Amino acid sequence: MCGLVAISQLGGSVPPDAFQTAMACIAHRGPDGQGQVSRRDGRLSMGHRRLALFAPGRTGDQPMVAPWGDTVIFNGSLYNYPELRAGLQALGYPFHSDSDTEVLLAAWHAWGEQALGRFNGTWAFVLHEASSDRLIISRDRLGVRPLYACCAPDRLVLASEVRAVVAAADLPVVINREMAFDFLSLGLTDHHHKTLIDGVVQVPAGALWIQQADGHVEHRQYHHWPDVEPGLTAGQVAAELPALLMQATALRLRAHVPVAAQLSGGVDSGSVAWALGQHDFNGGSTFLGLFGYGYQAGGEAFDEIPRARTTWQKVAPHVPFHEIRVDPTPTMDDLESFLWAQELPVGTPSPLAGLRLYRAMRRAGATVALAGDGSDELFAGYTRRYLPVLLRDALRGGDWRRAKALWGNDELTPAGALARLAWSLPHGMLHLLMDRRPHMMALQDDFRNELRPRLRSLADHQRQPLSMMRLSDVQGGLLGQVLRYADRNAMAAGMESRSPFLDYRIAELAMRLPMSEKVGPRGGKQPVRLAMASLLPPEVIEGPKNRGLGHAEQFRIGALPLSDVLTDLPRGADEFINAPRLADALRRSPADPRLWWPVCFLLWLRQVEQRWP
């Protein structure tokens, strides 16, 4: 995991000040080295900050230049690079390092676009082809590694983080009002190619962009997910999943640095812990053990460590288990450092737990962390999100028997069902209902009225049937948010995050399975639960859905000292937030997690004003 910056412009040399400021913005992503090169007579600058995971000596430094002149900057890891290197050596390519970056260069030279389909890993890279003077830009299939862009007629800017794009493109920070409304009304981020900053977009997952020498950029997708197979069952997927998970975990243990793994009380990280328990650590990577996250006094109801300890004792008692306990109420310093690491607003303060845990693993000596990220999004694990949709679809279709069966699940609450059914109300009634919610009342009336058409669009998205959520939740906000949280938290701690569930083979298996086989009256994530039923403790498989790391933090908003940010608003904040009404809502509903959205937006705007380039 690293950071990259590239500036390509049609006329004149790249401004050195803007480039260096952008490089400084990603310095935290690469504590082990930095480098830069200039191409196209100064019209192309490529810079890199390195976190060394393979070939930690100078032979792995970037930008890396091939003997035939191609130059690459690369963020991520190709986990199957030893196998790829063997195939390339058979074709006559010599290698001078044990680096996956050198393999990437040779693979592109040998196979071109077809190389991307051979990669098992995560990546965002920019490659300058010497022979054609083309710029090759690619992002992995799921978008695990970040890549942002600013596309102007005379300039293309690419970087691993939004702040770096702003600096490299010398952009004014103008808030995209539609994206701001999406966040403030529903907590949505990373669900769109646009970002909260006008002019900065995400390079799509699975993208291949090619900039020709004349500056024209061709936008393509090199990867497309398979269609649903109507006859495929949860049992068939469950039969394949353990072996795939073991293979994916073994690949993600490949590193020339120490590795650790997260363990909560749920099925996902427990499944990864099981796969780790089957691994022979006598050779290869240095594994430092499993790390659990829990709370000190006041957070006992949300403490994951007891169930995590039960999983550890069953699946991997021969590896160390480290217990990390924290105060359930974060300090303002905690939140400020967390938001700085994330660089954009976040839908819940819960991922602060990830930052705390990555820092603990880094202090223990690890540089790579394995987690269970992606399983919920791929296998429909958000039971409280999906069961109301199933209920709504059953009622619409007159399937009363199925509706009754769904109602028997403890995860389907009356409040959750009504909240989902409300999206089916006529738009006028929906507007009235939304306007009465505390977090919406905290918005300025002019802003809320201006964006009413946007609420209609969001409502149409919320009304989609369950079958349509297969792609939208993987390629939209749910997975995108989780990936950003993990990437920024890990990089802030000087680590790379890896998840076996994000192996493209597991993702393709999940995408082929109908949603009705993933979630139903027995809850969500059925293929994973079936696969792990005999391998994990019964209370983990059969218990209520685990809420994940950081569940206590999201209910502590009202306990935060917010008077300064509410009385001394950041510049431009009063276009969006009515501070007196927000303060009143916090007094009346201090445990309402949706009030985090306007609070987070204010804290983020303050950082933009005071600390952004």
C-alpha positions as CSV (number, residue, x, y, z in Angstrom):
1,M,0.0,0.0,0.0
2,C,1.4,3.3,-1.1
3,G,0.5,6.7,-2.5
4,L,0.8,8.1,-5.9
5,V,0.5,11.4,-7.8
6,A,0.6,12.0,-11.5
7,I,0.1,15.3,-13.4
8,S,-0.2,15.2,-17.2
9,Q,-0.7,18.4,-19.2
10,L,-0.7,19.4,-22.8
11,G,1.3,22.6,-22.7
12,G,4.2,23.7,-20.6
13,S,6.0,21.9,-17.7
14,V,4.2,20.7,-14.7
15,P,4.3,23.4,-11.9
16,P,6.8,22.0,-9.4
17,D,5.1,23.7,-6.4
18,A,1.7,22.1,-7.0
19,F,3.3,18.7,-7.5
20,Q,5.4,18.9,-4.3
21,T,2.4,20.1,-2.3
22,A,0.4,17.1,-3.6
23,M,3.3,14.8,-2.7
24,A,3.3,16.2,0.8
25,C,-0.4,15.4,1.1
26,I,0.3,11.7,0.6
27,A,3.4,11.5,2.7
28,H,1.7,9.4,5.4
29,R,0.9,6.7,2.8
30,G,4.6,5.9,2.3
31,P,6.9,6.0,5.3
32,D,9.6,3.8,3.6
33,G,10.6,5.9,0.6
34,Q,9.7,8.4,-2.1
35,G,10.6,9.2,-5.6
36,Q,9.5,11.1,-8.7
37,V,10.3,11.2,-12.4
38,S,9.5,13.6,-15.3
39,R,8.5,12.4,-18.8
40,R,7.2,14.1,-22.0
41,D,9.7,16.9,-21.8
42,G,8.4,17.9,-18.4
43,R,4.7,17.7,-19.2
44,L,4.2,14.6,-17.2
45,S,5.3,14.2,-13.5
46,M,4.9,10.9,-11.6
47,G,5.5,10.7,-7.9
48,H,5.3,7.9,-5.4
49,R,5.4,7.3,-1.6
50,R,6.2,3.8,-0.6
51,L,5.1,1.4,2.2
52,A,7.5,-1.5,1.6
53,L,5.7,-4.9,1.8
54,F,7.6,-6.8,-0.9
55,A,11.4,-6.4,-1.6
56,P,11.8,-3.9,1.3
57,G,15.2,-2.7,0.0
58,R,16.0,-0.2,-2.7
59,T,15.2,-2.7,-5.5
60,G,11.5,-2.2,-4.9
61,D,11.6,1.6,-5.0
62,Q,9.2,3.6,-7.2
63,P,8.7,5.1,-9.7
64,M,10.1,1.9,-11.3
65,V,11.5,2.0,-14.8
66,A,11.7,-1.1,-17.0
67,P,14.7,-1.9,-19.3
68,W,12.4,-1.0,-22.3
69,G,11.6,2.4,-20.8
70,D,8.1,2.0,-19.3
71,T,7.6,3.7,-16.0
72,V,5.0,2.9,-13.3
73,I,3.8,4.2,-10.0
74,F,1.7,1.5,-8.2
75,N,-0.4,1.4,-5.0
76,G,-1.5,-2.1,-3.8
77,S,-0.2,-5.6,-4.0
78,L,-0.3,-8.4,-6.6
79,Y,-0.6,-11.4,-4.3
80,N,0.0,-13.9,-7.1
81,Y,3.1,-12.2,-8.4
82,P,5.4,-15.2,-7.8
83,E,3.3,-17.3,-10.2
84,L,3.1,-14.5,-12.7
85,R,6.9,-14.0,-12.5
86,A,7.5,-17.7,-13.3
87,G,5.3,-17.4,-16.4
88,L,7.1,-14.3,-17.5
89,Q,10.5,-15.8,-16.9
90,A,9.5,-18.6,-19.2
91,L,8.8,-16.0,-21.9
92,G,12.4,-14.6,-21.4
93,Y,11.8,-11.7,-19.0
94,P,14.7,-11.3,-16.5
95,F,14.0,-10.1,-13.0
96,H,16.3,-8.2,-10.6
97,S,14.1,-8.0,-7.5
98,D,11.5,-9.8,-5.5
99,S,9.0,-7.0,-6.1
100,D,5.5,-7.3,-7.4
101,T,6.0,-3.9,-9.1
102,E,8.6,-5.3,-11.4
103,V,6.2,-8.1,-12.3
104,L,3.5,-5.6,-13.1
105,L,5.8,-3.8,-15.6
106,A,6.7,-7.1,-17.3
107,A,3.1,-8.3,-17.4
108,W,1.9,-5.2,-19.1
109,H,4.7,-5.4,-21.6
110,A,4.0,-9.0,-22.4
111,W,0.2,-9.2,-22.2
112,G,-1.1,-5.7,-22.4
113,E,-4.7,-5.3,-21.2
114,Q,-5.0,-9.1,-20.8
115,A,-2.5,-8.8,-17.8
116,L,-5.2,-7.2,-15.7
117,G,-7.4,-10.4,-15.8
118,R,-4.4,-12.4,-14.6
119,F,-3.8,-10.3,-11.5
120,N,-5.1,-11.5,-8.2
121,G,-4.6,-8.5,-5.9
122,T,-5.6,-4.9,-5.4
123,W,-4.1,-2.0,-7.3
124,A,-4.3,1.5,-8.6
125,F,-1.5,2.3,-11.0
126,V,-0.4,4.8,-13.6
127,L,2.0,3.5,-16.2
128,H,3.8,5.5,-18.9
129,E,4.4,3.4,-22.0
130,A,7.7,4.6,-23.6
131,S,7.1,3.2,-27.1
132,S,3.7,4.8,-27.6
133,D,3.9,7.7,-25.1
134,R,0.5,6.5,-23.7
135,L,-0.5,6.8,-20.1
136,I,-2.2,3.6,-18.7
137,I,-4.4,4.1,-15.7
138,S,-6.1,1.2,-13.9
139,R,-7.9,0.3,-10.7
140,D,-8.7,-3.1,-9.3
141,R,-12.0,-4.9,-9.9
142,L,-13.6,-3.9,-6.7
143,G,-11.9,-0.6,-6.2
144,V,-10.1,-1.7,-3.0
145,R,-7.2,0.8,-3.6
146,P,-8.3,4.4,-4.1
147,L,-7.7,6.6,-7.1
148,Y,-9.1,10.1,-7.7
149,A,-8.9,12.3,-10.7
150,C,-9.4,15.8,-12.0
151,C,-10.0,15.8,-15.7
152,A,-9.6,19.2,-17.5
153,P,-9.2,19.9,-21.2
154,D,-5.5,20.7,-20.8
155,R,-4.6,18.6,-17.8
156,L,-5.2,15.2,-16.1
157,V,-4.4,14.9,-12.4
158,L,-4.4,11.6,-10.6
159,A,-3.7,10.8,-6.9
160,S,-4.5,8.4,-4.2
161,E,-6.3,10.9,-2.1
162,V,-8.7,13.8,-2.7
163,R,-6.5,16.4,-0.9
164,A,-3.6,15.5,-3.2
165,V,-5.8,16.0,-6.3
166,V,-6.9,19.4,-5.0
167,A,-3.3,20.5,-4.5
168,A,-2.0,19.1,-7.7
169,A,-4.8,20.6,-9.8
170,D,-4.7,23.9,-7.8
171,L,-8.4,23.6,-7.4
172,P,-10.6,25.9,-5.3
173,V,-12.4,23.8,-2.6
174,V,-16.0,24.1,-3.7
175,I,-18.5,21.8,-2.0
176,N,-20.7,19.7,-4.4
177,R,-24.1,20.5,-3.0
178,E,-25.8,17.3,-4.3
179,M,-23.2,15.1,-2.7
180,A,-23.4,17.2,0.5
181,F,-27.2,16.7,0.5
182,D,-26.8,12.9,0.0
183,F,-24.5,12.8,3.1
184,L,-26.6,15.1,5.3
185,S,-29.9,13.4,4.5
186,L,-28.9,9.7,4.4
187,G,-25.2,9.5,5.4
188,L,-24.2,8.5,1.9
189,T,-20.6,8.8,0.7
190,D,-18.5,7.0,-1.9
191,H,-21.7,6.0,-3.7
192,H,-21.1,8.1,-6.8
193,H,-18.2,8.9,-9.1
194,K,-18.5,12.5,-7.9
195,T,-17.0,13.5,-4.6
196,L,-17.9,16.2,-2.1
197,I,-15.3,18.4,-3.9
198,D,-16.4,19.8,-7.3
199,G,-14.0,18.7,-10.0
200,V,-12.7,15.7,-8.2
201,V,-14.0,12.3,-9.2
202,Q,-13.3,8.7,-8.4
203,V,-11.7,6.5,-11.1
204,P,-14.2,3.7,-11.2
205,A,-13.5,0.2,-9.9
206,G,-12.4,-2.1,-12.8
207,A,-11.5,0.9,-14.9
208,L,-8.9,1.1,-17.7
209,W,-8.2,4.7,-18.8
210,I,-5.8,5.3,-21.6
211,Q,-4.5,8.8,-22.3
212,Q,-3.0,9.2,-25.7
213,A,0.0,11.4,-26.4
214,D,-2.3,14.1,-27.7
215,G,-4.1,14.2,-24.4
216,H,-7.3,12.4,-25.4
217,V,-8.5,10.0,-22.7
218,E,-10.3,6.8,-23.5
219,H,-12.5,5.4,-20.6
220,R,-13.1,1.7,-20.5
221,Q,-14.0,-1.1,-18.1
222,Y,-11.7,-4.1,-18.4
223,H,-13.8,-6.1,-15.9
224,H,-17.5,-6.9,-15.8
225,W,-19.2,-8.9,-13.1
226,P,-21.0,-12.2,-14.1
227,D,-24.8,-12.3,-14.4
228,V,-27.0,-14.0,-11.8
229,E,-27.4,-17.7,-12.2
230,P,-31.0,-18.4,-11.2
231,G,-30.4,-22.0,-10.4
232,L,-27.4,-21.5,-8.1
233,T,-28.2,-22.2,-4.4
234,A,-26.7,-21.0,-1.1
235,G,-25.7,-24.6,-0.4
236,Q,-23.7,-24.9,-3.6
237,V,-21.9,-21.7,-2.9
238,A,-21.3,-22.8,0.7
239,A,-19.7,-26.0,-0.5
240,E,-17.1,-24.0,-2.5
241,L,-16.5,-21.1,0.0
242,P,-14.2,-22.7,2.6
243,A,-11.6,-23.8,0.1
244,L,-11.7,-20.5,-1.7
245,L,-11.4,-18.6,1.6
246,M,-8.3,-20.7,2.6
247,Q,-6.7,-20.0,-0.8
248,A,-7.5,-16.2,-0.6
249,T,-6.2,-16.0,3.0
250,A,-2.9,-17.8,2.1
251,L,-2.3,-15.4,-0.8
252,R,-2.9,-12.4,1.5
253,L,-0.4,-13.7,4.0
254,R,2.3,-13.2,1.4
255,A,4.5,-10.3,2.6
256,H,8.1,-9.6,3.6
257,V,6.9,-7.9,6.7
258,P,4.9,-9.1,9.8
259,V,1.2,-9.7,9.5
260,A,-1.7,-9.5,12.0
261,A,-5.5,-10.0,11.8
262,Q,-8.6,-8.5,13.2
263,L,-11.0,-10.7,15.1
264,S,-14.5,-9.4,16.2
265,G,-17.3,-11.6,17.5
266,G,-18.9,-12.1,14.1
267,V,-18.9,-14.6,11.3
268,D,-16.7,-12.6,8.8
269,S,-13.5,-12.1,10.8
270,G,-14.2,-15.4,12.5
271,S,-14.1,-17.1,9.0
272,V,-10.8,-15.5,8.3
273,A,-9.5,-16.6,11.7
274,W,-10.6,-20.1,10.8
275,A,-8.6,-20.0,7.6
276,L,-5.6,-18.6,9.4
277,G,-5.9,-21.5,11.9
278,Q,-5.5,-24.0,9.0
279,H,-2.3,-22.3,7.9
280,D,1.2,-23.5,8.6
281,F,3.2,-20.5,9.9
282,N,6.5,-22.4,10.3
283,G,7.7,-20.9,7.0
284,G,6.8,-17.8,5.0
285,S,5.2,-14.8,6.6
286,T,5.6,-13.7,10.2
287,F,2.2,-13.8,11.8
288,L,1.8,-11.8,15.0
289,G,-1.7,-13.1,15.9
290,L,-5.3,-12.0,16.2
291,F,-6.4,-8.6,17.7
292,G,-9.8,-8.1,19.3
293,Y,-11.4,-4.8,20.1
294,G,-13.5,-4.1,23.2
295,Y,-14.5,-1.5,25.7
296,Q,-13.6,-0.3,29.2
297,A,-16.4,0.6,31.7
298,G,-19.5,1.9,30.0
299,G,-19.3,-0.1,26.8
300,E,-20.0,-3.6,28.1
301,A,-23.2,-4.1,26.1
302,F,-21.2,-3.6,22.9
303,D,-18.1,-5.5,23.9
304,E,-17.0,-8.0,21.2
305,I,-14.1,-9.6,23.0
306,P,-16.0,-12.4,24.8
307,R,-17.3,-13.8,21.5
308,A,-14.0,-13.2,19.7
309,R,-12.2,-15.1,22.4
310,T,-14.7,-18.0,21.9
311,T,-13.9,-18.0,18.2
312,W,-10.1,-17.9,18.8
313,Q,-10.2,-20.8,21.2
314,K,-12.1,-23.0,18.7
315,V,-10.3,-22.1,15.4
316,A,-6.8,-20.9,16.2
317,P,-5.8,-21.4,19.8
318,H,-2.1,-21.9,18.7
319,V,-1.7,-18.3,17.7
320,P,-1.6,-15.3,20.0
321,F,-4.8,-13.3,20.8
322,H,-4.4,-9.7,21.8
323,E,-7.2,-7.8,23.6
324,I,-7.4,-4.1,22.9
325,R,-9.8,-2.1,25.2
326,V,-10.7,1.5,24.9
327,D,-13.1,4.1,26.3
328,P,-16.4,3.9,24.4
329,T,-16.7,7.7,24.3
330,P,-14.1,9.1,21.9
331,T,-12.4,12.3,22.7
332,M,-12.4,15.2,20.3
333,D,-8.7,14.6,19.5
334,D,-9.7,11.0,18.6
335,L,-12.4,12.3,16.2
336,E,-10.2,15.0,14.7
337,S,-7.4,12.6,13.9
338,F,-9.9,10.1,12.6
339,L,-11.5,12.6,10.2
340,W,-8.1,13.8,9.1
341,A,-7.2,10.3,8.2
342,Q,-10.5,9.7,6.3
343,E,-10.2,13.2,4.6
344,L,-13.9,13.1,3.7
345,P,-17.0,12.9,6.0
346,V,-17.9,9.4,7.3
347,G,-21.4,8.1,7.8
348,T,-20.7,6.9,11.4
349,P,-18.0,7.3,13.9
350,S,-17.8,3.5,14.3
351,P,-14.8,3.1,12.0
352,L,-12.8,5.1,14.5
353,A,-12.4,1.6,16.1
354,G,-10.6,0.5,13.0
355,L,-8.0,3.3,13.3
356,R,-7.5,2.5,17.0
357,L,-7.1,-1.2,16.2
358,Y,-4.7,-0.6,13.3
359,R,-2.5,1.6,15.5
360,A,-2.4,-1.2,18.1
361,M,-1.3,-3.7,15.5
362,R,1.3,-1.4,14.2
363,R,2.7,-0.8,17.7
364,A,2.9,-4.6,18.0
365,G,5.1,-4.7,14.9
366,A,2.7,-5.6,12.1
367,T,2.6,-3.8,8.7
368,V,-0.2,-5.9,7.1
369,A,-3.6,-6.5,8.6
370,L,-6.2,-9.1,7.5
371,A,-9.9,-8.4,8.1
372,G,-13.3,-9.7,7.1
373,D,-14.3,-6.6,5.1
374,G,-16.6,-7.1,2.1
375,S,-18.5,-10.2,3.2
376,D,-21.6,-8.1,4.3
377,E,-21.8,-6.3,1.0
378,L,-21.1,-9.4,-1.2
379,F,-23.4,-11.8,0.7
380,A,-26.2,-9.5,1.9
381,G,-25.2,-9.4,5.6
382,Y,-27.0,-6.2,6.5
383,T,-30.0,-8.0,7.8
384,R,-31.8,-4.8,9.1
385,R,-31.4,-3.2,5.7
386,Y,-32.6,-6.2,3.6
387,L,-35.4,-7.8,5.6
388,P,-37.6,-4.7,5.4
389,V,-37.0,-4.7,1.6
390,L,-38.0,-8.4,1.5
391,L,-41.1,-7.6,3.6
392,R,-42.1,-4.8,1.3
393,D,-41.6,-6.9,-1.8
394,A,-43.6,-9.7,-0.3
395,L,-46.5,-7.4,0.7
396,R,-46.5,-5.8,-2.8
397,G,-46.7,-9.3,-4.3
398,G,-49.4,-10.5,-2.0
399,D,-47.2,-13.2,-0.6
400,W,-48.6,-13.2,3.0
401,R,-47.0,-16.5,4.0
402,R,-43.5,-15.1,3.2
403,A,-44.3,-11.8,4.9
404,K,-45.3,-13.7,8.1
405,A,-42.1,-15.8,8.0
406,L,-40.0,-12.7,7.6
407,W,-41.8,-11.0,10.5
408,G,-40.6,-13.9,12.7
409,N,-37.0,-12.8,12.5
410,D,-35.9,-10.7,15.5
411,E,-33.8,-8.4,13.2
412,L,-37.0,-7.1,11.5
413,T,-38.3,-4.5,13.9
414,P,-41.5,-2.5,13.5
415,A,-39.4,0.7,13.3
416,G,-37.2,-0.8,10.6
417,A,-40.2,-2.0,8.6
418,L,-42.0,1.3,8.7
419,A,-38.8,3.2,7.8
420,R,-38.4,1.1,4.7
421,L,-42.1,1.3,3.8
422,A,-42.0,5.0,4.1
423,W,-39.9,5.3,1.0
424,S,-42.9,4.0,-1.0
425,L,-45.0,6.9,0.1
426,P,-46.0,9.6,-2.5
427,H,-43.1,12.1,-2.8
428,G,-45.1,14.9,-1.1
429,M,-45.8,12.8,2.0
430,L,-42.2,11.6,2.0
431,H,-40.9,15.2,2.0
432,L,-43.1,16.1,5.0
433,L,-42.0,13.0,6.9
434,M,-38.3,13.6,6.2
435,D,-38.6,17.3,7.2
436,R,-39.7,16.3,10.7
437,R,-36.6,14.2,11.4
438,P,-34.1,15.8,13.8
439,H,-31.1,15.6,11.4
440,M,-33.1,17.1,8.6
441,M,-34.5,19.9,10.8
442,A,-30.8,20.8,11.5
443,L,-30.4,21.7,7.8
444,Q,-30.9,25.2,6.5
445,D,-34.3,25.6,5.0
446,D,-33.0,27.1,1.7
447,F,-30.6,24.3,1.2
448,R,-33.2,21.6,2.0
449,N,-35.7,23.2,-0.4
450,E,-33.2,23.7,-3.1
451,L,-32.3,20.0,-3.1
452,R,-35.8,18.6,-2.9
453,P,-35.4,17.2,-6.4
454,R,-32.4,15.3,-5.2
455,L,-34.5,13.6,-2.5
456,R,-36.8,12.4,-5.2
457,S,-33.8,10.7,-6.9
458,L,-32.6,9.2,-3.6
459,A,-36.2,7.9,-3.0
460,D,-36.3,6.2,-6.3
461,H,-33.0,4.4,-5.4
462,Q,-34.4,3.3,-2.0
463,R,-37.5,1.9,-3.8
464,Q,-35.6,-0.6,-5.9
465,P,-36.4,-4.3,-5.3
466,L,-34.0,-6.5,-3.5
467,S,-32.8,-8.2,-6.7
468,M,-31.5,-4.8,-7.9
469,M,-29.4,-4.3,-4.8
470,R,-26.9,-7.0,-5.9
471,L,-24.9,-4.6,-8.0
472,S,-25.8,-1.3,-6.4
473,D,-24.5,-2.2,-3.0
474,V,-21.2,-3.6,-4.3
475,Q,-20.6,-0.9,-6.9
476,G,-22.3,1.8,-4.9
477,G,-22.0,3.3,-1.5
478,L,-22.0,0.4,0.9
479,L,-18.8,-1.3,-0.2
480,G,-17.2,2.0,-1.3
481,Q,-17.6,3.4,2.2
482,V,-16.1,0.3,3.8
483,L,-13.1,0.3,1.5
484,R,-12.4,3.9,2.2
485,Y,-12.6,3.5,5.9
486,A,-10.2,0.5,5.8
487,D,-7.7,2.2,3.4
488,R,-7.5,5.5,5.2
489,N,-7.4,4.0,8.7
490,A,-4.7,1.5,7.7
491,M,-2.6,4.1,5.9
492,A,-2.8,6.5,8.9
493,A,-1.2,3.8,11.0
494,G,1.4,2.9,8.4
495,M,-0.2,-0.4,7.4
496,E,-1.9,-2.2,4.4
497,S,-5.4,-3.7,5.0
498,R,-6.2,-6.9,3.2
499,S,-9.5,-8.9,3.1
500,P,-9.7,-12.5,1.8
501,F,-13.5,-11.9,1.1
502,L,-12.4,-9.3,-1.5
503,D,-10.6,-11.9,-3.6
504,Y,-12.2,-11.5,-7.0
505,R,-13.0,-15.3,-7.2
506,I,-15.1,-15.0,-4.0
507,A,-16.7,-11.8,-5.3
508,E,-17.6,-13.4,-8.6
509,L,-19.1,-16.4,-6.8
510,A,-21.2,-14.1,-4.7
511,M,-22.4,-12.0,-7.7
512,R,-23.6,-15.2,-9.4
513,L,-25.9,-16.1,-6.5
514,P,-29.4,-14.6,-6.5
515,M,-30.2,-12.3,-3.6
516,S,-33.0,-14.5,-2.5
517,E,-30.4,-17.2,-1.7
518,K,-28.3,-14.8,0.4
519,V,-31.0,-13.4,2.7
520,G,-34.4,-14.6,3.8
521,P,-36.4,-15.3,6.9
522,R,-33.4,-16.9,8.6
523,G,-31.4,-13.7,8.1
524,G,-28.6,-12.6,5.9
525,K,-25.3,-14.0,4.7
526,Q,-26.8,-17.5,4.4
527,P,-24.0,-19.0,2.2
528,V,-21.3,-17.9,4.7
529,R,-23.3,-19.2,7.7
530,L,-23.8,-22.5,6.0
531,A,-20.2,-22.8,5.0
532,M,-18.9,-22.1,8.5
533,A,-21.7,-23.8,10.5
534,S,-19.5,-26.7,11.7
535,L,-16.3,-24.6,11.8
536,L,-17.2,-21.6,14.1
537,P,-18.8,-21.6,17.5
538,P,-22.6,-22.1,17.4
539,E,-23.3,-18.8,19.2
540,V,-21.4,-17.0,16.5
541,I,-23.3,-18.7,13.6
542,E,-26.7,-18.7,15.3
543,G,-26.6,-15.6,17.4
544,P,-27.9,-12.2,16.3
545,K,-26.0,-10.3,13.6
546,N,-22.8,-8.9,14.9
547,R,-22.8,-5.1,14.7
548,G,-19.1,-4.9,14.0
549,L,-16.3,-2.9,15.5
550,G,-17.0,0.5,17.1
551,H,-20.7,0.0,17.7
552,A,-20.7,1.9,21.0
553,E,-19.1,5.0,19.5
554,Q,-22.0,5.9,17.3
555,F,-24.4,6.4,20.2
556,R,-22.1,8.9,22.0
557,I,-22.5,12.0,19.8
558,G,-24.5,13.9,22.4
559,A,-21.6,13.4,24.9
560,L,-19.1,15.2,22.8
561,P,-17.9,18.8,23.6
562,L,-19.3,20.5,20.4
563,S,-20.0,24.0,21.7
564,D,-17.0,25.6,19.9
565,V,-17.8,24.2,16.4
566,L,-21.5,25.0,16.9
567,T,-20.9,28.6,17.9
568,D,-17.9,29.4,15.7
569,L,-19.0,27.9,12.4
570,P,-16.4,27.1,9.7
571,R,-16.6,29.3,6.6
572,G,-19.5,28.5,4.4
573,A,-21.1,26.1,6.9
574,D,-24.2,28.2,7.4
575,E,-25.2,27.5,3.8
576,F,-25.9,24.0,4.9
577,I,-26.4,23.7,8.7
578,N,-28.7,25.7,11.1
579,A,-26.5,25.6,14.2
580,P,-29.1,26.6,16.8
581,R,-31.5,23.9,15.5
582,L,-28.7,21.3,15.5
583,A,-27.7,22.2,19.1
584,D,-31.3,21.8,20.1
585,A,-31.6,18.4,18.4
586,L,-28.5,17.2,20.2
587,R,-30.0,18.2,23.5
588,R,-33.3,16.5,22.7
589,S,-31.9,13.3,21.1
590,P,-28.3,12.9,22.2
591,A,-28.2,9.2,21.2
592,D,-29.6,9.6,17.7
593,P,-26.8,8.3,15.4
594,R,-28.2,10.3,12.4
595,L,-27.2,13.6,14.1
596,W,-23.6,12.5,13.5
597,W,-24.0,13.5,9.9
598,P,-24.4,17.3,10.4
599,V,-21.9,17.2,13.3
600,C,-19.3,15.3,11.1
601,F,-19.9,17.7,8.2
602,L,-19.1,20.7,10.5
603,L,-16.0,19.1,11.8
604,W,-14.9,18.2,8.3
605,L,-15.5,21.8,7.0
606,R,-13.4,23.1,9.9
607,Q,-10.5,20.8,8.8
608,V,-11.0,21.9,5.2
609,E,-10.8,25.5,6.2
610,Q,-7.8,25.2,8.6
611,R,-5.7,22.4,7.2
612,W,-6.4,21.6,3.6
613,P,-4.0,22.9,0.9
